[in-house]
Every structure is written in C-alpha cells, then in structure tokens.
Amino acid sequence: MKASVLFGAGWETDSLDVLWRDAGRVFCRVSRGDPDGGRYALVPVLSEAEHSIPDSLNRLTHEFELREYLESGWALRPLELVRDRGQTMLVVDYKGGEPLDRLVGQPMEIGELLRIAVALSAALRHLHGRGLVHKDIKSANVLADRKTGHVRLTGFGIASRLPRERQSPDPPEFIAGTLAYMSPEQTGRVNRSIDSRSDLYSLGVTLYEMLTGCLPFTASDPMEWVHCHIARQPAPPHE
C-alpha cells in the first residue's frame, strides 16, 4: 500500500508493507520505487493499548541507545533512528522470522518447541551476558525463523543496564512491561529487586505458552494479573 496511508502527506511516492503490529508500533518495509529494496523499520503509531505515540517514541529511542550492546545474531539490532518527512522510525537489521505469538495459538510440535526454546534461552543468555535485563520477555518480542531455527529478541524499549533495581508499587496499569508475563518482583508487590531472574520468569511463561497453546494465567483486570503471579499456581501442562 502507499506509505501515505499510514504516514500521511509527503509519502505518496513510497510503498509500505506492514509485516506486523505490536502495542504502539508497527514493523514494516518501506521502499521507494524498488520492490526488492527498502528498509525495515519500527514505527510508532497511535494504539488502543496504553502506549501513546510519545511513549512509543521514547521506547524506540531507548532501544536505539542500546544498539552497541545488541548483536544481530540474537537480537533485532537497531541501525539508525531516522526522522524523515515528519515521521520517526527505527531502522533495524532484519534477517527474517516472525513474532512467536503467531505460532503459539495451539500447542507446538515438540521438536520445533525444543529447537526454539534452546535458541531463545541462548539469546537470553547473550543478553544477560551484555549486562542487560530485558523486562518484557514475551512471545510477541521473540522473532523465530522456522526455516533456519534462528531466534532473535526484540522489544528493548524498557530494557535496563542496571544489574538490579526496585519497582515502586505503582498502580498495575502504569507499570512498564506486559502483565501477563510479568515476574512478581516487577509488579512492585514483593520485597525483591528486579534482576536477570525476572527475565527467566517471563521466559517460563513463554515456554508454558509454547507448550500448551495458552498462558498459565487468565485475568480480567490489571490487579488480578498481579494477584495471579504472586499467589496462584498455573495448571500443570499435562492437564
């Protein structure tokens, strides 16, 4: 489609291929005249979720600032933050794959599950080895290439370079991250600091989702999500 449909006036000569949407942003290929060329970029857009355009833009800017800590072998690495004709976009080194949340609507075949799980765990090990805590590990922030078996992390908008930090007990709807995957300490309701183990909790939620086709908990409001992670036990996968 014409890029002007999403970006507005000034983009009439560019074409746009939206690959997927996430909360507050779209991932797309933007090209001008060359159908085989173009650049892959994350673009902030108005979202029905909690993210405003300024919030999404701040997250993309933070992601760009972390580029020296990220490698394209295990991360969707930012290349440049571009301001072009009134539109800001984070250009990335995209090497294929699709968000894992597209593959987890039902239990995954065990061989594929294990291949992705091993690669995902390795990517997270590399991230922690660089001194980063992701703080938003979830299936939507994992790019899986089913042909090559490669897995890359994305969504570094709230990642931290601090080895340990405390979350204040803010109202759940204002806590950065995704409540369905959030570790208890990240909710601010337990007397523990956020560190790399918080990502391992979120990894566990993601692996459960891959194995069963559903999340370990369901909730109808933010406070119930917090209660689930602190006080409930998920159903054993075999059930």
N, C-alpha and C positions, 0 to 999 in steps of 0.2 A: 504494500500500500504506500501511498505518498506519505513522506515523513511529516508533512504539514498537518495531517490528521491528528497526530499526537503532539507535535511541537509547535504548531501554529504558523503564522505568516513568516516568509523568508526561507521555508524549507520545501517549496514546491518542486524543485528540481532534484530532490533526493528521494530515494526509496527506503522503506523501512520494513524490516522483517522482525516481528516480535516473536521471540523464542519462548519466553515465559514471563509471568508476572509474579511478584512477591509483594509483601506488605510495604507499600510506599515506594516501589520502584519496579521498573520493567527491565528485562535483559533483551537486547535487540542487536541486529546487524544493520548498520546504516551505510548506505552506499550512494554514490553519485555517478550514474551512467555506466558503471561496470558491474554487471550482475555477479561476477566471480570475485570482486574485490570487496572493499568496505572495511569497516572496523566494528568490533564487538564492544558494546558498552552497556553499563548500568546507568539508568536514567531515573531521577526522582520524579514521581508523579503523585497527584492527589489520590489518597487512599481512603477507603471506607474504614480501615483499621485505625489504630491510634496514632499512626505516623503522619504528621503534616509534611508538606514539602520542605520547609526549613529543617525539620528534624531529620528527614531522609537525606537531605543535602549534607548536613553535619556528619551523618554516619558515613556517607561516601567519602567526604573529606578526610575523616579519621582513617578510613580504610586505605586511602591513598598514602597517608603519612606513615603507614606501617609497611609500605612496599618493600623496603630493604630487608625486612625480616621474613618475607614470604618468598617461596620458590615455586616456579611453575610446575615442578614435578609433583607437588602435593597440594597446591593452592591455586585458586583463580587469581593470578597475580596482577595487581594494578600496573598500568603502564604510564598513564598520564591523566590528569584531571583537566578537562577541556571546557572552556566557555566559548560557545560558538553560536552566533546569531541569537543571543538571548537564552540559550539552553545550556545547562551544565550537564556533563556526562563523564563518567569514569570509564575510560577505555582500558580494557583488560586483555590479557594474553590467553584467549580462549582456545583450547585444544580439543574440544569435543566433550560429549557427555550431556546428561540431562539430570535435573534435580531428582534426588532419590525419592521424594514424596510422590513422584509419578509412578513409582514401581511398587509401592507398599500398600495398595488398597486391598490386597489379599496376601496370605502367607507366601513368602518367596520360596522357590525351589531351593532345597538345602545346599546344593553345590554352589549355586550363584550367591546365596546368602553368605556362605563361608568366604567366598572369594572377596566379596565386597566388604564383609566385616573385617577381614585381615587387612585389606588395603586401607580401610577407614581408620582402623586402630594405628596403623603405621603413619598415616597422615597426621593424626593427632599427636603421636609421639614426636614427630618432626616439629610441630607447632610448639609443643611444650619445651622441646629442646632449644628453641629460639627464645625462650623466656616469656612466651605469650600465654594468656588464658583467654579462650575464645568467648565464653559466657553466653553463647547462643547456638550450641550444637543441636541440630535437629535435621530431620530428613530433607527439608527444603534448602538447607545450607550445605548439602553434600552433592557434588556432581559425580555421577557414576557413568562410566563409559562401558556398556555391556560388551562391546566388541573387543576392547583391549584389556578390560579389567582394571583400568586406572580409576582412581578416586581422587578428587580434589575438593578441598574445603573452600567455602566462600562465606560471605556474610560477616566480615570482620568489623562491622560498624561500631560494636561496643567492646571489642577485644581490649584487653588490658596488658600492659607491660609490667604491672606490679605483681610480684610473686604472691602477694597476699593482700586482701582488702576486706573491709567490712561494709555490709549493706545495711543502711538505716531502715527501720520498719515503716517504710512509706506505704500508702495505700497500694494494694497489689496492681491496680491498673496503671500505676505510674512507675513501676519497676521495669527497668530495661531488660529485655530478654523475652522469651516465649514461655508463658506459664505452664503449658502442657509438658514441657521438657525440663523445667527449672529445678535445680537442686534445692534442698531445704535451706541451706545457708544463704542462697542467693535471694530468698524471699525476705530475709531480714528478721525472720521469726524464731531463729535458733541462735544460740550463743556460739557461733562458729564463723570463721572467716572464709571468704571465697578464695580458692586457690585452684590448682590444676585438677584436683579431685572433683571439683564441681563439674568440669567438662566430662569426667568419667561417668558421673551420674547421668548426665544428658545423653552420653553415648549409650548407656544401658537402656534408657528409654527408647532410643532409636533402634537398637538391636531387638528389643521386645516388639517394636512396631514391625520390623522386617520379618520377624519370626511368626507373628500371629496375624498380621494384617490390620491391627488396631493398636491404639495407645493403651498403656497399662491402667490409665485412669480416665474417667469422664467427669465433667463438671459443667455446671450451668452458669457460674459466675466466677470472677477472679478470686474471691475469698475461698470458695470451695476448692479451687485448684490448689491454693496454698495448703489447705487442710489435707488434701489428698497426699501431697508429697511429704508432709510431716507426720501424719497419723494413720494412714492407710497402707495396706499391703496389696499389691496387684494380684490378680488371679494367676495361678501357675500356668505357664503357656500350654501345658498339655490339657488343661481344662477349657 
